[in-house]
């Protein structure tokens, strides 16, 4: 049986953490779609044509820790605005979404473009300042020096690109549950997401 959970939202809102926890709880496969664009962005930084990079992307490339660096994140946001790159990665994501045993995908256009028929859709968000604090702490923990104000400015610039791009902009699907994590603990946010999935997943197994 296929069962898709689509989780969208801006950077550092907590969607990845929630997606991994939901996948682990239900035994579903998980795909961080942002890593696809980061992998393409990394290869673009190395001088490769973004479209060719997207077409030849290998799953093992998604495991490289360098994909989590700020430079690659910036490059990912740029290549994600290219319609031809998004198209090249769409089939990969849609096939993953309908794999047997259930799947959780997180990104920015999963519920609106990649899998609009997903059984459960969540849109995870938080205030700019809270998201920037989370990303800043994450960078420092990884030994990457960064100023909070620079992180906040970069995050807002990326948000603007994601929301204003012509193809598949960041947006909440009309039927998605809004999950604001600004004042929620990780545990509380995960529990709320699990309850949302349980309401639909339980019905599907009856």
Backbone as a chain_set.jsonl record, in Angstrom:
{"seq": "XXXXXXXXXXXXXXXXXXXXXXXXXXXXXXXXXXXXXXXXXXXXXXXXXXXXXXXXXXXXXXXXXXXXXXXXXXXXXXXXXXXXXXXXXXXXXXXXXXXXXXXXXXXXXXXXXXXXXXXXXXXXXXXXXXXXXXXXXXXXXXXXXXXXXXXXXXXXXXXXXXXXXXXXXXXXXXXXXXXXXXXXXXXXXXXXXXXXXXXXXXXXXX", "coords": {"N": [[0.838, -1.195, 0.0], [0.544, 2.203, -0.871], [1.244, 5.306, 0.681], [1.303, 8.65, 1.161], [2.982, 11.274, 2.788], [3.163, 14.639, 2.734], [5.315, 17.215, 3.428], [5.812, 20.534, 3.746], [7.515, 23.749, 3.788], [9.333, 26.726, 4.899], [12.94, 27.323, 5.161], [14.612, 25.942, 7.995], [12.364, 25.694, 9.608], [11.68, 23.403, 10.82], [10.734, 21.265, 9.425], [12.236, 19.129, 8.347], [13.178, 17.71, 10.587], [10.736, 16.951, 11.711], [9.698, 15.438, 9.582], [11.525, 13.274, 9.449], [11.061, 12.107, 11.952], [8.344, 11.394, 11.792], [8.444, 9.566, 9.669], [10.058, 7.58, 10.834], [8.406, 6.794, 12.958], [6.169, 5.607, 11.715], [7.356, 3.787, 10.073], [7.865, 4.498, 7.47], [9.434, 5.337, 4.318], [11.819, 8.004, 3.858], [12.315, 11.11, 2.237], [14.288, 13.848, 1.841], [13.678, 16.356, -0.04], [15.014, 18.675, -0.507], [17.694, 18.022, -0.463], [18.144, 17.01, -2.978], [18.213, 19.277, -4.585], [20.293, 20.589, -3.333], [22.392, 18.886, -3.923], [22.521, 19.176, -6.681], [23.051, 21.903, -6.735], [25.576, 21.947, -5.536], [27.139, 20.65, -7.465], [26.836, 22.498, -9.476], [28.244, 24.63, -8.41], [30.735, 23.634, -8.757], [31.124, 24.016, -11.364], [29.57, 22.611, -13.154], [26.927, 22.127, -15.534], [23.708, 22.966, -14.41], [21.321, 21.64, -15.262], [22.259, 19.309, -16.515], [23.464, 18.191, -14.311], [21.239, 17.651, -12.694], [19.926, 15.752, -14.232], [21.664, 13.614, -14.138], [21.931, 12.892, -11.534], [22.885, 10.964, -8.704], [21.647, 8.702, -6.228], [23.404, 8.195, -4.042], [24.82, 10.521, -3.758], [23.392, 12.14, -2.116], [24.065, 11.742, 0.477], [26.277, 13.136, 1.265], [27.977, 15.092, 3.618], [28.774, 17.709, 3.029], [26.727, 18.907, 1.714], [25.237, 20.289, 3.517], [26.295, 22.759, 4.003], [26.399, 26.416, 4.176], [27.085, 27.659, 1.712], [26.422, 25.772, -0.23], [23.699, 25.565, 0.271], [22.832, 28.073, -0.538], [23.44, 27.945, -3.269], [21.716, 25.874, -3.932], [19.208, 27.077, -3.644], [19.272, 28.803, -5.781], [19.483, 27.123, -8.094], [17.127, 25.775, -7.775], [15.253, 27.526, -8.624], [15.218, 27.283, -11.3], [13.278, 26.313, -13.943], [13.734, 24.079, -15.672], [15.438, 22.449, -14.233], [13.88, 21.766, -12.006], [11.876, 20.304, -13.29], [13.349, 18.116, -14.199], [13.862, 16.774, -11.85], [11.428, 16.046, -10.884], [10.112, 13.571, -11.587], [11.623, 11.656, -10.218], [11.015, 12.269, -7.543], [8.223, 11.894, -7.487], [7.965, 9.172, -8.025], [9.185, 8.14, -5.754], [7.385, 9.013, -3.831], [5.197, 7.347, -4.201], [6.007, 4.821, -3.564], [5.84, 1.44, -2.371], [4.677, 0.764, 0.927], [4.702, 3.243, 2.103], [5.594, 6.736, 2.329], [7.432, 9.647, 3.271], [7.85, 12.903, 2.32], [9.755, 15.835, 2.34], [9.893, 19.331, 1.647], [9.504, 22.13, -0.48], [7.54, 22.276, -2.364], [6.052, 19.985, -2.29], [3.413, 19.211, -1.473], [1.954, 20.844, -3.166], [2.831, 20.618, -5.836], [4.524, 18.332, -6.458], [3.305, 16.061, -5.205], [0.312, 16.426, -5.176], [-1.874, 14.896, -4.506], [-1.376, 13.759, -2.101], [-1.922, 11.845, 0.858], [-1.737, 13.002, 3.37], [-1.033, 16.335, 4.237], [1.25, 18.705, 5.398], [2.112, 21.967, 6.469], [4.839, 23.437, 7.577], [5.96, 26.007, 9.647], [7.61, 28.942, 11.058], [8.567, 31.835, 12.981], [10.677, 34.354, 11.436], [12.897, 35.133, 13.008], [13.141, 33.094, 14.934], [13.633, 30.895, 13.291], [16.055, 31.687, 12.162], [17.678, 31.728, 14.443], [17.739, 29.017, 15.047], [19.026, 27.982, 12.756], [21.454, 29.334, 12.929], [22.511, 28.328, 15.337], [22.784, 25.679, 14.581], [24.749, 25.859, 12.578], [26.955, 26.812, 14.063], [27.296, 24.648, 15.767], [28.252, 22.792, 14.028], [30.714, 23.775, 13.615], [30.939, 25.913, 11.899], [31.61, 29.188, 11.332], [29.525, 31.977, 11.86], [27.569, 34.965, 11.681], [24.726, 36.012, 13.503], [22.998, 37.994, 12.384], [23.729, 37.923, 9.716], [22.953, 35.342, 9.028], [20.186, 35.58, 9.386], [19.571, 37.496, 7.413], [20.342, 36.098, 5.091], [18.556, 33.961, 5.21], [16.082, 35.264, 4.919], [16.403, 36.292, 2.348], [16.551, 33.946, 0.888], [14.019, 32.896, 1.396], [12.471, 34.784, 0.016], [13.266, 34.311, -2.648], [12.345, 31.683, -2.909], [9.58, 31.956, -2.595], [8.859, 33.696, -4.612], [9.612, 32.674, -7.06], [8.95, 31.712, -10.444], [8.129, 29.138, -11.109], [6.659, 26.506, -9.333], [6.505, 27.79, -6.657], [7.27, 28.359, -3.139], [4.616, 27.544, -1.124], [1.65, 27.218, 0.839], [-0.374, 24.407, 0.584], [-3.864, 24.338, -0.134], [-5.289, 22.444, 1.328], [-3.591, 21.724, 3.36], [-2.404, 21.089, 6.661], [-1.61, 23.634, 8.865], [1.295, 24.047, 10.687], [2.716, 25.693, 13.132], [5.771, 26.187, 14.446], [6.985, 27.997, 16.087], [6.742, 28.463, 18.881], [6.737, 25.915, 19.792], [7.994, 22.905, 21.253], [10.361, 20.49, 19.993], [9.426, 17.913, 20.453], [6.67, 18.352, 20.912], [5.854, 19.382, 18.453], [6.424, 17.249, 16.73], [4.706, 15.31, 17.802], [2.219, 16.442, 17.238], [2.234, 16.348, 14.454], [2.376, 13.575, 14.037], [-0.097, 12.807, 15.09], [-1.784, 13.974, 13.173], [-1.18, 12.432, 10.924], [-1.904, 9.902, 11.825], [-4.678, 10.119, 11.959], [-5.464, 9.918, 9.283], [-4.03, 7.733, 8.269], [-4.82, 5.577, 9.802], [-7.471, 5.373, 8.98], [-7.069, 4.59, 6.364], [-6.232, 1.987, 6.625], [-8.33, 0.564, 7.556]], "CA": [[0.0, 0.0, 0.0], [1.273, 3.465, -0.866], [0.65, 6.334, 1.536], [2.255, 9.747, 1.077], [2.898, 12.429, 3.684], [3.876, 15.767, 2.133], [5.622, 18.226, 4.441], [6.446, 21.698, 3.132], [7.763, 24.882, 4.663], [10.585, 27.444, 4.659], [14.158, 26.81, 5.792], [14.779, 25.948, 9.455], [11.082, 25.708, 10.327], [11.574, 22.135, 11.531], [10.067, 20.24, 8.609], [13.079, 17.956, 8.193], [13.139, 16.969, 11.851], [9.398, 16.368, 11.81], [9.567, 14.411, 8.546], [12.292, 12.09, 9.848], [10.395, 11.485, 13.096], [7.111, 10.778, 11.297], [8.838, 8.386, 8.896], [10.518, 6.549, 11.767], [7.272, 6.333, 13.759], [5.28, 4.752, 10.924], [8.119, 2.865, 9.247], [7.831, 4.96, 6.085], [10.68, 5.845, 3.746], [11.879, 9.46, 3.942], [13.129, 11.828, 1.252], [14.473, 15.296, 1.988], [13.815, 16.778, -1.441], [15.98, 19.763, -0.572], [19.014, 17.474, -0.744], [18.275, 16.872, -4.425], [18.623, 20.583, -5.103], [21.62, 20.885, -2.792], [23.367, 18.097, -4.687], [22.656, 19.844, -7.979], [23.714, 23.174, -6.466], [26.994, 21.687, -5.288], [27.791, 20.375, -8.745], [26.856, 23.764, -10.213], [29.363, 25.392, -7.853], [31.954, 23.034, -9.301], [31.194, 24.369, -12.773], [28.743, 21.751, -14.001], [25.635, 22.657, -15.95], [22.707, 22.49, -13.447], [20.38, 20.692, -15.856], [22.959, 18.033, -16.675], [23.659, 17.656, -12.963], [19.951, 17.118, -12.249], [19.599, 14.557, -15.013], [22.588, 12.513, -13.844], [22.081, 12.795, -10.085], [22.89, 9.614, -8.155], [21.144, 8.704, -4.843], [24.467, 8.218, -3.04], [25.306, 11.89, -3.586], [22.574, 12.825, -1.115], [24.599, 11.443, 1.808], [27.505, 13.9, 1.505], [27.782, 16.139, 4.628], [29.036, 19.049, 2.486], [25.469, 19.466, 1.223], [24.624, 21.072, 4.587], [27.001, 24.024, 4.202], [25.658, 27.598, 3.7], [27.363, 27.929, 0.303], [25.636, 24.831, -1.036], [22.299, 25.939, 0.455], [22.604, 29.236, -1.398], [23.436, 27.452, -4.645], [20.5, 25.074, -4.097], [18.086, 27.993, -3.83], [19.36, 29.366, -7.133], [19.14, 26.126, -9.117], [15.729, 25.385, -7.582], [14.42, 28.491, -9.335], [15.314, 26.993, -12.735], [12.191, 25.388, -14.297], [14.204, 22.841, -16.291], [16.004, 21.618, -13.164], [12.757, 21.244, -11.233], [11.223, 19.277, -14.109], [14.207, 16.935, -14.254], [13.834, 16.082, -10.56], [10.047, 15.755, -10.5], [9.783, 12.145, -11.714], [12.298, 10.957, -9.122], [10.264, 12.501, -6.313], [6.886, 11.289, -7.583], [8.113, 7.722, -7.895], [9.481, 7.888, -4.345], [6.165, 9.268, -3.061], [4.229, 6.268, -4.366], [6.617, 3.519, -3.313], [5.08, 0.604, -1.447], [5.082, 0.858, 2.324], [4.544, 4.597, 2.623], [6.717, 7.651, 2.151], [7.346, 11.023, 3.758], [8.718, 13.794, 1.56], [9.692, 17.216, 2.789], [10.464, 20.277, 0.698], [8.798, 23.392, -0.602], [6.418, 22.165, -3.308], [5.612, 18.584, -2.301], [1.959, 19.145, -1.425], [1.322, 21.665, -4.198], [3.247, 20.256, -7.193], [5.058, 16.972, -6.599], [2.316, 15.055, -4.808], [-0.894, 17.129, -4.74], [-2.856, 13.934, -4.02], [-0.856, 13.142, -0.869], [-2.958, 11.546, 1.851], [-1.591, 13.988, 4.451], [-0.172, 17.468, 3.895], [1.554, 19.615, 6.492], [2.941, 23.12, 6.133], [5.54, 23.763, 8.823], [6.547, 27.337, 9.59], [8.001, 29.564, 12.32], [8.959, 33.22, 12.73], [12.003, 34.508, 10.836], [13.929, 35.196, 14.04], [13.304, 31.765, 15.519], [14.279, 30.04, 12.292], [17.448, 32.116, 12.038], [18.39, 31.27, 15.637], [17.949, 27.583, 14.896], [20.04, 27.75, 11.737], [22.707, 29.857, 13.461], [23.0, 27.346, 16.315], [23.163, 24.487, 13.816], [26.019, 26.144, 11.918], [28.001, 26.871, 15.085], [27.503, 23.285, 16.263], [29.052, 22.091, 13.019], [32.003, 24.431, 13.506], [30.909, 26.914, 10.834], [31.46, 30.523, 11.911], [28.477, 32.77, 11.211], [26.928, 35.992, 12.491], [23.268, 35.834, 13.485], [22.358, 38.924, 11.447], [23.98, 37.437, 8.355], [22.097, 34.168, 8.848], [18.815, 36.076, 9.237], [19.46, 38.136, 6.101], [20.398, 35.043, 4.071], [17.31, 33.199, 5.292], [15.005, 36.079, 4.32], [16.638, 36.362, 0.901], [16.185, 32.646, 0.332], [12.557, 32.835, 1.454], [11.933, 35.607, -1.066], [13.463, 33.589, -3.911], [11.487, 30.499, -2.929], [8.172, 32.346, -2.718], [8.611, 34.517, -5.793], [10.009, 32.039, -8.311], [7.817, 31.531, -11.353], [7.706, 27.736, -11.142], [6.585, 25.79, -8.053], [6.945, 28.602, -5.519], [6.918, 27.905, -1.795], [3.252, 27.954, -0.785], [0.868, 26.235, 1.589], [-1.499, 23.82, -0.142], [-5.136, 24.724, 0.487], [-5.75, 21.411, 2.26], [-2.513, 21.347, 4.277], [-2.493, 21.505, 8.052], [-0.567, 24.587, 9.23], [1.95, 23.698, 11.94], [3.632, 26.774, 13.485], [6.661, 25.656, 15.484], [7.686, 29.107, 16.748], [6.746, 28.284, 20.33], [6.577, 24.499, 20.103], [9.188, 22.082, 21.391], [10.455, 19.489, 18.94], [8.542, 16.803, 20.812], [5.279, 18.751, 20.714], [5.62, 19.514, 17.015], [6.408, 15.897, 16.172], [3.482, 14.638, 18.245], [1.08, 16.99, 16.496], [2.319, 15.811, 13.099], [2.022, 12.157, 14.102], [-1.556, 12.712, 15.25], [-2.404, 14.295, 11.889], [-1.01, 11.269, 10.046], [-2.684, 8.792, 12.377], [-6.097, 10.304, 11.619], [-5.693, 9.459, 7.926], [-3.413, 6.426, 8.036], [-5.692, 4.601, 10.441], [-8.64, 5.186, 8.118], [-6.674, 3.877, 5.144], [-5.978, 0.583, 6.895], [-9.559, -0.085, 8.002]], "C": [[0.871, 1.242, 0.0], [0.507, 4.47, -0.015], [1.676, 7.457, 1.617], [1.947, 10.854, 2.08], [3.774, 13.521, 3.082], [4.069, 16.852, 3.191], [6.407, 19.355, 3.793], [6.69, 22.788, 4.163], [9.085, 25.547, 4.345], [11.744, 26.827, 5.428], [14.111, 26.961, 7.308], [13.48, 26.058, 10.239], [10.897, 24.441, 11.148], [10.989, 21.011, 10.707], [10.897, 18.975, 8.447], [13.069, 17.079, 9.43], [11.812, 16.25, 12.012], [9.235, 15.233, 10.806], [10.304, 13.135, 8.937], [11.606, 11.352, 10.997], [9.117, 10.77, 12.672], [7.439, 9.502, 10.523], [9.268, 7.247, 9.814], [9.357, 5.954, 12.551], [6.415, 5.332, 12.991], [6.032, 3.723, 10.075], [8.071, 3.212, 7.772], [9.241, 5.333, 5.621], [10.645, 7.369, 3.786], [12.78, 10.033, 2.85], [13.116, 13.312, 1.578], [14.713, 15.826, 0.585], [14.809, 17.925, -1.584], [17.382, 19.263, -0.884], [19.235, 17.259, -2.24], [18.801, 18.174, -5.02], [19.986, 20.994, -4.566], [22.697, 20.127, -3.574], [23.597, 18.716, -6.063], [23.401, 21.166, -7.804], [25.209, 23.001, -6.241], [27.74, 21.447, -6.596], [27.844, 21.625, -9.618], [28.007, 24.645, -9.718], [30.702, 24.896, -8.4], [32.073, 23.245, -10.809], [30.341, 23.547, -13.705], [27.438, 22.449, -14.366], [24.545, 22.098, -15.029], [21.743, 21.454, -14.021], [21.022, 19.325, -16.034], [23.193, 17.366, -15.314], [22.378, 17.006, -12.459], [19.624, 15.812, -12.957], [20.467, 13.354, -14.647], [22.791, 12.296, -12.347], [21.984, 11.347, -9.612], [22.45, 9.66, -6.684], [22.243, 8.812, -3.79], [25.041, 9.616, -2.809], [24.57, 12.624, -2.465], [23.104, 12.625, 0.298], [25.818, 12.277, 2.177], [27.248, 15.04, 2.497], [27.988, 17.552, 4.09], [27.759, 19.71, 1.967], [24.805, 20.363, 2.255], [25.297, 22.426, 4.801], [26.19, 25.196, 3.642], [25.861, 27.874, 2.213], [26.53, 27.03, -0.609], [24.142, 25.159, -0.919], [21.932, 27.112, -0.447], [22.523, 28.816, -2.863], [22.178, 26.641, -4.929], [19.296, 25.963, -4.365], [18.078, 28.573, -5.245], [18.962, 28.346, -8.196], [17.683, 25.691, -8.997], [14.77, 26.337, -8.288], [14.426, 28.255, -10.839], [14.258, 25.95, -13.11], [12.679, 24.056, -14.853], [14.821, 21.898, -15.261], [14.885, 20.981, -12.35], [12.063, 20.112, -12.0], [12.034, 17.986, -14.117], [14.148, 16.12, -12.967], [12.429, 15.648, -10.13], [9.731, 14.258, -10.525], [10.393, 11.328, -10.582], [11.474, 11.067, -7.843], [8.892, 11.831, -6.349], [6.95, 9.769, -7.455], [8.375, 7.357, -6.433], [8.207, 8.009, -3.518], [5.188, 8.106, -3.109], [4.849, 4.887, -4.199], [5.78, 2.746, -2.303], [5.598, 0.788, -0.029], [5.007, 2.24, 2.916], [5.796, 5.443, 2.486], [6.395, 9.015, 2.746], [8.335, 11.84, 2.942], [8.616, 15.187, 2.157], [10.42, 18.118, 1.805], [9.693, 21.584, 0.708], [7.604, 23.338, -1.547], [5.864, 20.75, -3.365], [4.088, 18.495, -2.364], [1.258, 19.905, -2.524], [1.623, 21.175, -5.61], [3.636, 18.786, -7.322], [4.003, 15.921, -6.312], [1.046, 15.743, -4.285], [-1.985, 16.203, -4.217], [-2.375, 13.222, -2.751], [-1.965, 12.956, 0.151], [-2.928, 12.528, 3.022], [-0.64, 15.08, 3.984], [-0.002, 18.351, 5.122], [2.363, 20.781, 5.94], [3.527, 23.621, 7.437], [6.205, 25.128, 8.689], [6.942, 27.799, 10.984], [8.426, 30.99, 11.978], [10.375, 33.276, 12.146], [13.111, 34.433, 11.887], [14.196, 33.832, 14.664], [14.0, 30.837, 14.536], [15.757, 30.397, 12.144], [18.267, 31.672, 13.244], [18.7, 29.778, 15.538], [19.069, 27.302, 13.896], [21.405, 28.211, 12.219], [23.332, 28.853, 14.436], [23.492, 26.086, 15.612], [24.525, 24.678, 13.153], [27.171, 26.149, 12.922], [28.332, 25.48, 15.619], [28.362, 22.48, 15.305], [30.414, 22.742, 12.798], [32.092, 25.462, 12.404], [30.646, 28.28, 11.455], [30.419, 31.321, 11.13], [27.927, 33.788, 12.193], [25.413, 35.838, 12.372], [22.601, 36.728, 12.447], [22.564, 38.496, 9.995], [23.097, 36.232, 8.046], [20.653, 34.602, 8.609], [18.606, 36.7, 7.857], [19.459, 37.097, 4.979], [19.1, 34.247, 4.031], [16.164, 33.962, 4.636], [15.163, 36.193, 2.807], [16.234, 35.055, 0.23], [14.67, 32.471, 0.327], [11.941, 33.59, 0.275], [12.085, 34.907, -2.411], [12.505, 32.413, -4.009], [10.021, 30.859, -3.165], [7.863, 33.037, -4.037], [9.005, 33.862, -7.105], [8.769, 31.704, -9.141], [7.258, 30.115, -11.326], [7.758, 27.142, -9.74], [7.087, 26.618, -6.874], [6.557, 27.961, -4.186], [5.537, 28.441, -1.447], [2.57, 26.834, -0.01], [-0.256, 25.72, 0.711], [-2.79, 24.149, 0.605], [-5.592, 23.728, 1.549], [-4.661, 20.941, 3.22], [-2.793, 21.868, 5.683], [-1.327, 22.437, 8.357], [-0.017, 24.224, 10.602], [3.015, 24.756, 12.231], [4.476, 26.322, 14.671], [7.392, 26.753, 16.268], [7.821, 28.881, 18.245], [6.556, 26.828, 20.741], [7.93, 23.833, 20.32], [9.203, 21.09, 20.231], [9.483, 18.346, 19.207], [7.083, 17.14, 20.542], [4.941, 18.846, 19.23], [5.522, 18.144, 16.355], [5.119, 15.178, 16.553], [2.263, 15.139, 17.49], [1.064, 16.449, 15.068], [1.917, 14.341, 13.065], [0.513, 11.986, 14.254], [-2.278, 13.001, 13.937], [-2.317, 13.115, 10.928], [-1.864, 10.107, 10.529], [-4.157, 8.899, 12.0], [-6.407, 9.779, 10.228], [-5.174, 8.045, 7.692], [-4.263, 5.316, 8.639], [-6.913, 4.306, 9.587], [-8.295, 4.342, 6.911], [-6.472, 2.391, 5.383], [-7.221, -0.167, 7.362], [-10.126, -0.973, 6.899]], "O": [[1.825, 1.337, 0.773], [-0.724, 4.479, 0.003], [2.794, 7.245, 2.088], [0.809, 11.306, 2.204], [4.984, 13.346, 2.938], [3.102, 17.342, 3.774], [7.535, 19.156, 3.344], [6.144, 22.754, 5.266], [9.886, 24.992, 3.593], [11.555, 25.924, 6.242], [13.636, 27.967, 7.834], [13.485, 26.468, 11.399], [10.069, 24.396, 12.058], [10.766, 19.916, 11.223], [10.351, 17.872, 8.412], [12.964, 15.856, 9.337], [11.77, 15.082, 12.4], [8.693, 14.18, 11.143], [9.771, 12.036, 8.776], [11.572, 10.122, 11.017], [8.837, 9.666, 13.139], [6.783, 8.477, 10.705], [8.893, 6.093, 9.604], [9.321, 4.746, 12.786], [5.983, 4.323, 13.55], [5.409, 2.88, 9.429], [8.217, 2.338, 6.917], [10.122, 5.609, 6.435], [9.569, 7.965, 3.753], [13.86, 9.51, 2.576], [12.063, 13.95, 1.59], [15.831, 15.753, 0.075], [15.38, 18.127, -2.656], [18.177, 19.979, -1.493], [20.367, 17.318, -2.72], [19.713, 18.173, -5.847], [20.75, 21.668, -5.256], [23.771, 20.66, -3.85], [24.727, 18.772, -6.549], [24.266, 21.514, -8.607], [26.011, 23.813, -6.701], [28.832, 21.974, -6.806], [28.776, 21.8, -10.403], [28.663, 25.322, -10.51], [31.67, 25.65, -8.488], [32.988, 22.732, -11.452], [30.373, 23.75, -14.919], [26.915, 23.257, -13.599], [24.452, 20.88, -14.872], [21.388, 20.494, -13.338], [20.405, 18.301, -15.738], [23.128, 16.143, -15.187], [22.421, 15.93, -11.862], [19.106, 14.878, -12.346], [20.053, 12.209, -14.826], [23.717, 11.596, -11.939], [21.116, 10.596, -10.057], [22.846, 10.575, -5.962], [22.045, 9.45, -2.756], [25.675, 9.867, -1.783], [25.071, 13.613, -1.929], [22.633, 13.281, 1.227], [26.344, 12.146, 3.282], [26.383, 15.878, 2.245], [27.431, 18.502, 4.64], [27.713, 20.928, 1.798], [23.9, 21.125, 1.913], [24.902, 23.168, 5.7], [25.382, 25.005, 2.734], [24.923, 28.277, 1.524], [26.002, 27.477, -1.628], [23.404, 25.046, -1.898], [20.855, 27.138, -1.044], [21.652, 29.272, -3.603], [21.63, 26.704, -6.03], [18.459, 25.645, -5.209], [17.02, 28.802, -5.83], [18.191, 28.664, -9.101], [17.069, 25.287, -9.985], [13.611, 25.995, -8.524], [13.722, 28.943, -11.577], [14.332, 24.813, -12.644], [12.105, 23.012, -14.544], [14.732, 20.679, -15.406], [14.938, 19.791, -12.041], [11.709, 19.087, -11.417], [11.472, 16.893, -14.048], [14.359, 14.907, -12.99], [12.27, 14.96, -9.122], [9.142, 13.736, -9.578], [9.757, 10.417, -10.051], [11.262, 10.075, -7.145], [8.451, 11.264, -5.35], [6.076, 9.158, -6.84], [7.838, 6.367, -5.935], [7.971, 7.21, -2.612], [4.429, 7.897, -2.163], [4.277, 3.892, -4.644], [5.09, 3.341, -1.475], [6.798, 0.947, 0.193], [5.226, 2.408, 4.116], [6.915, 4.932, 2.521], [5.252, 9.472, 2.729], [9.519, 11.509, 2.878], [7.519, 15.666, 2.446], [11.425, 17.731, 1.208], [9.284, 22.078, 1.759], [6.758, 24.233, -1.542], [5.274, 20.353, -4.37], [3.538, 17.788, -3.208], [0.086, 19.65, -2.798], [0.776, 21.294, -6.496], [3.132, 18.08, -8.195], [3.826, 14.988, -7.096], [0.738, 15.657, -3.096], [-2.919, 16.658, -3.557], [-2.926, 12.186, -2.379], [-2.842, 13.808, 0.29], [-3.969, 12.848, 3.596], [0.415, 14.803, 3.414], [-0.972, 18.7, 5.796], [3.198, 20.604, 5.053], [2.82, 24.156, 8.291], [6.931, 25.376, 7.727], [6.647, 27.13, 11.975], [8.624, 31.313, 10.806], [11.171, 32.356, 12.339], [14.126, 33.765, 11.691], [15.347, 33.463, 14.893], [14.877, 30.068, 14.93], [16.606, 29.515, 12.017], [19.425, 31.281, 13.094], [19.79, 29.335, 15.901], [19.953, 26.486, 14.156], [22.41, 27.554, 11.951], [24.528, 28.566, 14.366], [24.501, 25.5, 16.006], [25.358, 23.772, 13.163], [28.227, 25.569, 12.672], [29.492, 25.167, 15.888], [29.108, 21.593, 15.72], [31.175, 22.333, 11.921], [33.19, 25.853, 12.006], [29.586, 28.507, 12.037], [30.43, 31.34, 9.9], [27.828, 33.517, 13.39], [24.884, 35.57, 11.293], [21.73, 36.271, 11.707], [21.686, 38.681, 9.153], [22.56, 36.111, 6.945], [19.975, 34.062, 7.735], [17.586, 36.462, 7.21], [18.677, 37.196, 4.033], [18.604, 33.902, 2.958], [15.371, 33.387, 3.89], [14.175, 36.19, 2.072], [15.65, 35.054, -0.854], [14.104, 31.956, -0.637], [11.018, 33.103, -0.378], [11.159, 34.901, -3.221], [11.919, 32.169, -5.064], [9.307, 30.137, -3.862], [6.735, 32.973, -4.526], [8.761, 34.432, -8.169], [7.69, 31.448, -8.606], [6.056, 29.913, -11.498], [8.766, 27.256, -9.043], [7.999, 26.192, -6.166], [5.645, 27.138, -4.115], [5.312, 29.651, -1.471], [2.881, 25.656, -0.188], [-1.014, 26.511, 0.15], [-2.801, 24.228, 1.834], [-6.205, 24.11, 2.545], [-4.789, 19.878, 3.828], [-3.348, 22.952, 5.861], [-0.173, 22.072, 8.132], [-0.771, 24.108, 11.568], [4.096, 24.723, 11.644], [3.958, 26.101, 15.765], [8.315, 26.461, 17.028], [8.894, 29.085, 18.813], [6.251, 26.539, 21.898], [8.902, 24.163, 19.641], [8.186, 20.876, 19.571], [8.802, 17.872, 18.297], [6.341, 16.316, 20.007], [3.861, 18.434, 18.806], [4.646, 17.907, 15.523], [4.509, 14.51, 15.718], [1.378, 14.359, 17.14], [0.001, 16.13, 14.534], [1.198, 13.913, 12.163], [-0.084, 11.118, 13.616], [-3.274, 12.35, 13.621], [-3.269, 12.83, 10.202], [-2.478, 9.408, 9.723], [-4.811, 7.886, 11.751], [-7.494, 9.248, 10.001], [-5.809, 7.253, 6.996], [-4.407, 4.244, 8.051], [-7.345, 3.16, 9.471], [-9.079, 3.5, 6.473], [-6.533, 1.605, 4.437], [-7.183, -1.383, 7.546], [-11.165, -1.605, 7.089]]}, "num_chains": 1, "name": "protein.A"}
